[in-house]
Amino acid sequence: MTTSAPLWKSKWLFILAAIGAAAGLGNLWRFPYMVYDNGGAAFIVAYLVCLLVFVIPLVTLETAWGQLERKEIVSALGAKAGWFGRFIGWMIVLTVAGIAGYYLTVIGWSVNFLYHSPMLAWGENAQEFFFTNILNFHEDPFSFGGFSTPILVGLVISYLTVYFSIFKGITSISHVIKWTVPLPFILLLVLFLNSLTLPGSTEGFKFLILPDWSKLSDPEVWRAAAGQSFFSANIGFGLIIMYAGFNHEKTNIAQAAFIVSIGNVLVSVLAALAIFGTLGYTAAQQGIALTEVVASGPTLAFVAFPNALYTLPFARELFATLFFLTVFTLAIDSAFAIIEIVATTVRNEFKEIYKKISHEVFMIIMCVILFFWSLAFAGRNGLLRLDVFDHLLVEHVVFWFLIPEFVILAWITPVDKLRKYINQVSRMHIGKWFNVLVKFLVPVLLAAMYIPAISGEFTKPYGDYPVEFLKQWMMYPAIVIIVASALLAFRSHRKARAVK
């Protein structure tokens, strides 16, 4: 990324791209369950407070930094903090590359369900269909067990879709996101409106709308709300910084960041309403409590909701197709950003190689490398690997770079410079409270979110997995990420000093 790089033709393209990067599978399967499990509307209140106090200011900060610096994350952090900044930058990029491996695998699952939706192939038992027909799952964590053919096919389709969407950088991305970002809003709205017509749906809505105000006195609810609001916006991963680097220098930062943040929240709320309205109907039809049909994580999207769709009184095939098209488009927009940030960094840090090939060939190479990494999660025990590796990255590694990243942003950049730049190009004036927030409150919040996670690892092994399996997919990958980041940072730092 350089000052001569192509720019977004409109600020709305940046907004669409940033919403697409932020709004993903977590909005669809994590947010609804967290609302249900943490006091309904009371959790939403806590979530909105965190949105206003932390998320919108930090999205504004990252947008400003990207728009001002116009560098990929390794160079941007390295310019401020030398080798250590580049080390943190590479840790971010390698973490994002790690996420790409299993994220595209999950998109492959959605491709399979989308294909089978017109026939409702899962019938009354989506769990058996998912675990047997799609995953070909077995529970031995130490036996790969061969590949699942449906997942391989889904992976190929997913990577081809990503490649032909990003192979020309923001030029091709601009054409795709005009359709793929608005589409989930429309589809979720249709699913929500349909749920309003279903008898019993109000029981599902009650779990979301009726508040348990006592939950607001529980620190864990606030920690959950902060974590969900923070990570749902993809703060700290360099995605917003990267996309903002293609903005015009006079783009209204405060306005763009506000719209991106609200758009991301709107996806979460629409998903929660559509899902719980439909699950409420299913529970009423079967004469059971809602708690018996609710699930979290992938099970919600690929088991609980498909089962609910099968019970619909009419147009079941249509609404199943709409739902899995929603899953696919939500996930694929995030995949664009995930792979683009890895490619942008590699392209800029290894220019001597990039100059020898065309950009299209370079993107093919990047997608092929990541495809082979995704194969690690395409085996019969891939779901177990995915679960543990995701836990490592999202619950631990993310915090290892988030806190120092924001220290660099706040104290070394410094944040006051960014605040003044925001005020220059925005109609909204941001006061000095912004400095205090980023310098002091954000690091404290991140530490408060991480301490319970790290302390839990010492009291009980994650997921009751065998210790050796946790070493293979948590300890060893963590060591690889740290060592590789350090070595790549030394190379980048030495190269930067040689240029000077």
C-alpha positions as CSV (number, residue, x, y, z in Angstrom):
1,M,0.0,0.0,0.0
2,T,1.5,3.3,-1.1
3,T,0.3,6.9,-1.6
4,S,0.0,6.0,-5.3
5,A,-2.4,3.1,-4.6
6,P,-5.9,3.2,-6.1
7,L,-8.5,4.9,-3.9
8,W,-12.2,4.1,-3.2
9,K,-14.3,6.0,-5.7
10,S,-16.7,6.9,-3.0
11,K,-16.6,6.9,0.8
12,W,-19.7,4.6,0.7
13,L,-17.5,1.9,-0.8
14,F,-15.2,2.1,2.2
15,I,-18.2,2.0,4.5
16,L,-19.6,-1.1,2.7
17,A,-16.2,-2.8,2.7
18,A,-15.6,-2.0,6.4
19,I,-19.1,-3.3,7.4
20,G,-18.5,-6.4,5.3
21,A,-15.2,-7.0,7.1
22,A,-16.7,-6.5,10.6
23,A,-20.1,-8.2,10.2
24,G,-19.5,-12.0,10.0
25,L,-20.4,-15.3,11.4
26,G,-20.0,-14.0,15.0
27,N,-22.9,-11.6,14.4
28,L,-25.1,-14.6,13.3
29,W,-24.3,-17.3,15.8
30,R,-22.6,-15.7,18.8
31,F,-24.5,-12.4,19.4
32,P,-28.0,-14.0,19.5
33,Y,-27.0,-16.6,22.0
34,M,-25.2,-14.1,24.2
35,V,-28.3,-11.9,24.4
36,Y,-30.4,-14.9,25.3
37,D,-27.8,-16.1,27.9
38,N,-27.1,-12.7,29.5
39,G,-30.4,-11.1,30.4
40,G,-32.0,-10.3,27.1
41,A,-32.5,-6.5,26.6
42,A,-30.3,-5.9,29.7
43,F,-27.4,-7.4,27.7
44,I,-28.3,-5.2,24.7
45,V,-28.1,-2.1,27.0
46,A,-24.7,-3.2,28.2
47,Y,-23.6,-3.9,24.6
48,L,-24.8,-0.5,23.4
49,V,-23.0,1.3,26.2
50,C,-19.8,-0.5,25.2
51,L,-20.5,0.4,21.6
52,L,-20.8,4.1,22.4
53,V,-18.0,4.3,24.9
54,F,-15.3,2.1,23.3
55,V,-16.2,0.7,19.9
56,I,-17.2,3.8,17.9
57,P,-14.2,5.8,19.3
58,L,-11.8,3.0,18.4
59,V,-13.2,2.4,14.9
60,T,-12.8,6.2,14.5
61,L,-9.2,5.9,15.7
62,E,-8.3,3.0,13.3
63,T,-10.0,4.8,10.4
64,A,-8.0,7.9,11.1
65,W,-4.7,6.0,11.4
66,G,-5.2,4.1,8.2
67,Q,-6.3,7.2,6.3
68,L,-3.4,9.2,7.5
69,E,-0.6,6.7,7.4
70,R,-1.6,4.8,4.2
71,K,0.6,1.8,5.1
72,E,-0.1,-1.9,5.8
73,I,0.0,-2.9,9.4
74,V,3.6,-4.1,9.6
75,S,5.0,-0.9,8.1
76,A,2.7,1.4,10.0
77,L,3.5,-0.1,13.4
78,G,7.2,-0.4,12.4
79,A,7.4,3.3,11.5
80,K,6.3,4.2,15.0
81,A,8.0,1.5,17.2
82,G,10.8,0.0,15.2
83,W,11.4,-3.8,15.4
84,F,8.9,-4.2,18.2
85,G,6.2,-2.5,16.1
86,R,7.0,-4.8,13.2
87,F,6.9,-7.8,15.5
88,I,3.4,-6.9,16.7
89,G,2.4,-6.2,13.1
90,W,3.5,-9.6,11.9
91,M,1.8,-11.3,14.8
92,I,-1.4,-9.6,13.7
93,V,-0.9,-10.8,10.1
94,L,-0.1,-14.4,11.0
95,T,-3.1,-14.5,13.4
96,V,-5.3,-13.3,10.6
97,A,-3.8,-15.9,8.2
98,G,-4.5,-18.6,10.8
99,I,-8.1,-17.4,11.1
100,A,-8.4,-17.6,7.3
101,G,-7.6,-21.3,7.3
102,Y,-10.6,-22.3,9.3
103,Y,-12.9,-19.4,8.4
104,L,-12.9,-20.5,4.7
105,T,-13.6,-24.0,5.9
106,V,-16.7,-22.8,7.7
107,I,-17.8,-21.0,4.5
108,G,-17.4,-24.3,2.8
109,W,-19.9,-25.8,5.2
110,S,-22.4,-23.0,4.3
111,V,-21.8,-23.8,0.6
112,N,-22.9,-27.4,1.2
113,F,-26.0,-26.3,3.1
114,L,-26.9,-23.7,0.5
115,Y,-26.6,-26.4,-2.2
116,H,-28.9,-28.8,-0.3
117,S,-31.4,-26.1,0.9
118,P,-33.8,-26.4,-2.1
119,M,-34.3,-30.1,-1.2
120,L,-34.1,-29.6,2.6
121,A,-31.8,-32.6,2.5
122,W,-31.3,-32.6,6.3
123,G,-35.0,-33.5,6.9
124,E,-35.9,-33.6,10.6
125,N,-32.4,-34.3,11.8
126,A,-29.9,-31.5,10.8
127,Q,-27.5,-32.7,13.5
128,E,-27.0,-36.1,11.8
129,F,-26.8,-34.5,8.4
130,F,-24.2,-32.0,9.5
131,F,-22.0,-34.3,11.4
132,T,-22.3,-37.4,9.1
133,N,-23.0,-36.1,5.6
134,I,-21.0,-32.9,5.6
135,L,-18.2,-33.3,8.2
136,N,-18.0,-37.1,8.2
137,F,-17.1,-36.5,11.8
138,H,-15.2,-38.7,14.2
139,E,-14.2,-37.8,17.7
140,D,-10.6,-39.1,17.8
141,P,-8.6,-35.9,18.1
142,F,-5.3,-37.6,17.1
143,S,-6.6,-39.3,13.9
144,F,-7.1,-37.1,10.9
145,G,-9.3,-39.8,9.3
146,G,-9.0,-38.6,5.7
147,F,-10.7,-35.7,4.1
148,S,-14.4,-35.0,3.9
149,T,-15.3,-34.7,0.2
150,P,-18.2,-32.2,0.8
151,I,-15.9,-29.9,2.7
152,L,-13.2,-30.1,0.0
153,V,-15.7,-29.1,-2.7
154,G,-17.0,-26.3,-0.5
155,L,-13.5,-25.1,0.1
156,V,-12.7,-25.0,-3.6
157,I,-15.8,-23.0,-4.3
158,S,-15.1,-20.6,-1.4
159,Y,-11.6,-19.9,-2.5
160,L,-12.6,-19.4,-6.1
161,T,-15.3,-16.9,-5.0
162,V,-12.7,-15.0,-2.9
163,Y,-10.1,-15.0,-5.6
164,F,-12.4,-13.6,-8.3
165,S,-13.6,-11.0,-5.9
166,I,-10.2,-9.7,-4.8
167,F,-7.8,-10.6,-7.6
168,K,-7.7,-6.9,-8.7
169,G,-7.6,-5.5,-5.2
170,I,-10.1,-2.8,-4.3
171,T,-11.1,-2.4,-7.9
172,S,-12.7,-5.8,-8.0
173,I,-13.7,-5.7,-4.4
174,S,-15.7,-2.5,-5.1
175,H,-17.9,-4.2,-7.7
176,V,-18.6,-7.2,-5.4
177,I,-19.4,-5.5,-2.1
178,K,-22.1,-3.4,-3.7
179,W,-24.1,-6.6,-3.7
180,T,-22.7,-8.9,-1.1
181,V,-22.8,-6.4,1.8
182,P,-26.4,-5.0,1.4
183,L,-27.8,-8.5,0.7
184,P,-27.5,-10.0,4.2
185,F,-29.4,-6.9,5.6
186,I,-32.2,-7.6,3.1
187,L,-32.3,-11.4,3.7
188,L,-32.2,-11.1,7.5
189,L,-35.1,-8.5,7.3
190,V,-37.1,-11.0,5.2
191,L,-36.4,-13.8,7.6
192,F,-37.4,-11.6,10.5
193,L,-40.6,-10.4,8.9
194,N,-41.5,-14.0,8.1
195,S,-40.9,-15.0,11.8
196,L,-43.5,-12.3,12.8
197,T,-46.2,-14.3,11.0
198,L,-45.4,-17.5,12.9
199,P,-47.4,-18.6,15.9
200,G,-45.2,-18.8,19.0
201,S,-42.5,-16.5,17.7
202,T,-43.3,-14.0,20.5
203,E,-41.9,-16.5,23.0
204,G,-38.6,-16.3,21.2
205,F,-38.7,-12.5,21.1
206,K,-39.4,-12.4,24.8
207,F,-36.0,-13.9,25.5
208,L,-34.4,-11.0,23.5
209,I,-36.6,-8.1,24.4
210,L,-37.7,-8.6,28.1
211,P,-34.8,-7.5,30.3
212,D,-33.4,-9.2,33.4
213,W,-32.1,-5.9,34.9
214,S,-30.4,-7.8,37.7
215,K,-27.8,-9.0,35.1
216,L,-26.4,-5.5,34.9
217,S,-24.9,-5.9,38.3
218,D,-23.0,-8.9,37.1
219,P,-19.4,-8.0,36.0
220,E,-19.4,-11.1,33.7
221,V,-22.3,-9.7,31.7
222,W,-20.4,-6.5,31.1
223,R,-17.2,-8.4,30.2
224,A,-19.2,-10.5,27.7
225,A,-20.8,-7.3,26.3
226,A,-17.4,-5.6,26.0
227,G,-15.9,-8.6,24.4
228,Q,-18.7,-9.1,21.9
229,S,-18.8,-5.5,20.9
230,F,-15.1,-5.2,20.6
231,F,-14.4,-8.3,18.6
232,S,-17.5,-8.1,16.4
233,A,-16.1,-4.8,15.1
234,N,-12.8,-6.5,14.3
235,I,-10.9,-3.8,16.1
236,G,-7.1,-4.4,16.3
237,F,-6.8,-6.8,13.3
238,G,-5.7,-4.1,10.8
239,L,-8.7,-4.7,8.5
240,I,-10.2,-1.2,9.0
241,I,-6.8,0.3,8.9
242,M,-6.1,-1.4,5.6
243,Y,-9.4,-0.3,4.0
244,A,-9.1,3.2,5.3
245,G,-5.7,3.5,3.6
246,F,-7.6,3.6,0.3
247,N,-9.7,6.6,1.4
248,H,-9.3,10.1,0.1
249,E,-7.5,12.2,2.6
250,K,-10.5,14.4,3.2
251,T,-13.0,11.6,3.9
252,N,-15.2,12.4,6.9
253,I,-13.7,10.0,9.4
254,A,-16.1,10.4,12.3
255,Q,-19.2,9.9,10.0
256,A,-17.8,6.9,8.3
257,A,-16.7,5.2,11.5
258,F,-20.2,5.8,13.1
259,I,-22.0,4.3,10.1
260,V,-19.7,1.3,10.0
261,S,-20.3,0.7,13.8
262,I,-24.0,1.0,13.6
263,G,-24.2,-1.1,10.4
264,N,-22.4,-3.9,12.2
265,V,-24.8,-3.7,15.2
266,L,-27.8,-3.7,12.9
267,V,-26.7,-7.1,11.4
268,S,-26.4,-8.6,14.9
269,V,-29.8,-7.3,16.0
270,L,-31.6,-8.5,12.8
271,A,-29.9,-11.9,13.1
272,A,-31.0,-12.3,16.7
273,L,-34.6,-11.3,15.9
274,A,-34.9,-13.6,12.8
275,I,-33.3,-16.6,14.6
276,F,-35.1,-16.4,17.9
277,G,-38.5,-15.6,16.3
278,T,-38.2,-18.8,14.3
279,L,-36.9,-20.9,17.2
280,G,-39.8,-19.6,19.3
281,Y,-42.2,-21.0,16.7
282,T,-40.4,-24.3,16.6
283,A,-40.5,-24.7,20.3
284,A,-44.2,-23.9,20.3
285,Q,-44.9,-26.4,17.6
286,Q,-43.0,-29.2,19.4
287,G,-44.5,-28.3,22.8
288,I,-41.1,-27.9,24.4
289,A,-39.2,-25.0,26.1
290,L,-37.1,-22.7,24.0
291,T,-34.1,-23.7,26.0
292,E,-34.3,-27.1,24.3
293,V,-33.9,-25.8,20.8
294,V,-31.4,-23.0,21.4
295,A,-27.7,-23.5,20.7
296,S,-24.6,-21.4,20.3
297,G,-21.7,-21.3,17.8
298,P,-21.8,-23.4,14.6
299,T,-24.4,-25.6,16.1
300,L,-26.9,-22.7,16.0
301,A,-26.3,-22.1,12.3
302,F,-25.9,-25.6,11.1
303,V,-28.1,-27.7,13.4
304,A,-30.6,-25.7,15.5
305,F,-31.8,-23.3,12.8
306,P,-31.9,-25.8,10.0
307,N,-34.1,-28.0,12.2
308,A,-36.3,-24.9,12.9
309,L,-36.5,-24.1,9.1
310,Y,-37.8,-27.6,8.5
311,T,-40.8,-27.0,10.7
312,L,-42.0,-23.9,8.9
313,P,-45.6,-24.1,7.6
314,F,-44.8,-22.9,4.1
315,A,-41.9,-22.0,1.7
316,R,-39.5,-24.0,3.8
317,E,-37.1,-24.5,0.9
318,L,-37.1,-20.8,0.1
319,F,-36.4,-19.6,3.6
320,A,-33.7,-22.2,4.0
321,T,-32.0,-21.0,0.8
322,L,-32.3,-17.4,2.0
323,F,-30.8,-18.2,5.4
324,F,-27.7,-20.0,4.0
325,L,-27.2,-17.4,1.4
326,T,-27.1,-15.0,4.3
327,V,-24.5,-17.1,6.0
328,F,-22.4,-17.3,2.9
329,T,-22.5,-13.6,2.0
330,L,-21.8,-12.5,5.6
331,A,-18.8,-14.8,5.8
332,I,-17.4,-14.1,2.3
333,D,-17.2,-10.4,2.9
334,S,-15.1,-11.0,6.0
335,A,-13.0,-13.4,4.0
336,F,-12.2,-10.7,1.4
337,A,-10.7,-8.5,4.1
338,I,-8.9,-11.4,5.9
339,I,-7.1,-12.6,2.8
340,E,-6.5,-9.1,1.4
341,I,-4.7,-7.9,4.6
342,V,-2.4,-11.0,4.4
343,A,-1.8,-10.4,0.7
344,T,-1.2,-6.6,1.1
345,T,1.4,-7.2,3.8
346,V,3.2,-9.9,1.9
347,R,3.2,-7.8,-1.3
348,N,4.7,-4.8,0.5
349,E,7.2,-6.7,2.6
350,F,8.4,-8.9,-0.2
351,K,8.4,-6.4,-3.1
352,E,11.4,-8.0,-4.8
353,I,9.3,-11.2,-5.4
354,Y,6.1,-9.4,-6.1
355,K,7.7,-7.3,-8.9
356,K,8.5,-10.5,-10.9
357,I,4.9,-11.6,-11.3
358,S,1.6,-10.1,-12.1
359,H,-0.8,-9.2,-9.3
360,E,-3.3,-11.8,-10.5
361,V,-0.7,-14.6,-10.3
362,F,0.4,-13.3,-6.9
363,M,-3.2,-13.6,-5.6
364,I,-3.5,-17.1,-7.0
365,I,-0.4,-18.0,-5.1
366,M,-1.7,-16.5,-1.9
367,C,-5.1,-18.3,-2.2
368,V,-3.4,-21.6,-3.0
369,I,-1.1,-21.4,0.1
370,L,-4.1,-20.5,2.3
371,F,-6.1,-23.3,0.7
372,F,-3.5,-25.9,1.7
373,W,-3.6,-24.4,5.3
374,S,-7.4,-24.8,5.3
375,L,-7.0,-28.5,4.5
376,A,-5.9,-29.0,8.1
377,F,-9.5,-28.3,9.1
378,A,-11.1,-30.4,6.3
379,G,-10.4,-33.8,7.9
380,R,-12.9,-35.9,9.8
381,N,-11.6,-34.4,13.1
382,G,-11.3,-30.9,11.6
383,L,-14.1,-29.6,13.8
384,L,-12.0,-30.4,16.9
385,R,-8.9,-28.7,15.5
386,L,-11.0,-25.7,14.5
387,D,-12.4,-25.4,18.0
388,V,-9.0,-25.5,19.8
389,F,-7.1,-23.4,17.3
390,D,-9.9,-20.7,17.3
391,H,-9.7,-20.7,21.1
392,L,-6.0,-20.1,21.0
393,L,-6.2,-17.2,18.5
394,V,-9.4,-15.5,19.7
395,E,-9.0,-16.0,23.5
396,H,-5.2,-15.6,23.8
397,V,-3.1,-14.5,20.8
398,V,-5.4,-11.6,20.0
399,F,-4.7,-10.0,23.4
400,W,-1.0,-10.5,23.0
401,F,-1.0,-8.0,20.2
402,L,-4.0,-5.8,21.0
403,I,-2.6,-4.2,24.1
404,P,0.8,-3.3,22.7
405,E,-0.9,-2.2,19.4
406,F,-3.0,0.3,21.2
407,V,-0.1,1.4,23.4
408,I,1.8,2.2,20.1
409,L,-1.3,4.0,18.7
410,A,-2.0,6.0,21.8
411,W,1.5,6.8,23.2
412,I,3.9,6.7,20.3
413,T,1.9,8.0,17.4
414,P,0.6,10.0,19.5
415,V,-3.2,9.8,19.8
416,D,-3.5,13.6,20.0
417,K,-2.1,13.9,16.5
418,L,-4.8,11.5,15.2
419,R,-7.5,13.3,17.2
420,K,-6.6,16.6,15.5
421,Y,-6.6,15.0,12.1
422,I,-10.1,13.6,12.8
423,N,-11.4,17.0,13.7
424,Q,-9.8,18.5,10.5
425,V,-11.8,16.3,8.2
426,S,-14.9,15.6,10.2
427,R,-17.9,17.8,11.1
428,M,-18.0,16.3,14.6
429,H,-15.5,17.7,17.1
430,I,-13.8,15.2,19.3
431,G,-12.5,16.5,22.7
432,K,-9.5,15.5,24.8
433,W,-11.6,12.8,26.5
434,F,-10.6,10.7,23.4
435,N,-7.0,10.8,24.5
436,V,-7.8,9.5,28.0
437,L,-10.0,6.8,26.6
438,V,-7.4,5.4,24.2
439,K,-4.4,5.9,26.5
440,F,-5.8,4.5,29.8
441,L,-9.3,3.0,29.6
442,V,-8.8,0.7,26.5
443,P,-5.7,-1.0,27.9
444,V,-7.5,-1.5,31.3
445,L,-10.5,-2.9,29.5
446,L,-8.4,-5.4,27.4
447,A,-6.6,-6.5,30.5
448,A,-9.9,-7.0,32.4
449,M,-11.2,-9.1,29.5
450,Y,-8.0,-11.3,29.3
451,I,-7.3,-12.1,32.9
452,P,-10.3,-14.4,33.4
453,A,-9.4,-16.2,30.1
454,I,-5.8,-16.9,31.0
455,S,-6.6,-17.8,34.6
456,G,-9.1,-20.4,33.3
457,E,-6.5,-22.2,31.4
458,F,-4.7,-23.1,34.6
459,T,-7.7,-24.4,36.4
460,K,-9.1,-26.7,33.7
461,P,-7.9,-27.9,30.2
462,Y,-10.0,-26.2,27.5
463,G,-12.9,-28.4,26.4
464,D,-11.7,-31.4,28.3
465,Y,-9.4,-32.2,25.4
466,P,-6.4,-34.4,26.0
467,V,-3.4,-32.3,27.1
468,E,-1.3,-33.6,24.1
469,F,-3.9,-32.4,21.6
470,L,-4.0,-29.0,23.3
471,K,-0.2,-28.8,22.9
472,Q,-0.5,-29.7,19.2
473,W,-3.1,-27.0,18.4
474,M,-2.5,-24.4,21.1
475,M,1.1,-24.4,22.6
476,Y,3.0,-25.3,19.4
477,P,1.2,-23.0,17.1
478,A,1.6,-20.2,19.6
479,I,5.3,-20.7,19.6
480,V,5.4,-20.8,15.8
481,I,3.5,-17.5,15.6
482,I,5.8,-15.8,18.1
483,V,9.1,-17.1,16.6
484,A,7.9,-16.5,13.0
485,S,6.8,-13.0,13.9
486,A,10.1,-12.2,15.5
487,L,12.1,-13.5,12.5
488,L,9.9,-11.7,9.9
489,A,10.2,-8.5,12.0
490,F,14.0,-8.7,12.0
491,R,13.9,-9.0,8.2
492,S,11.5,-6.1,7.8
493,H,13.3,-3.9,10.2
494,R,16.7,-4.6,8.6
495,K,15.3,-3.9,5.2
496,A,13.7,-0.6,6.4
497,R,16.9,0.6,7.9
498,A,18.8,-0.3,4.7
499,V,16.4,1.9,2.7
500,K,17.1,4.8,5.0
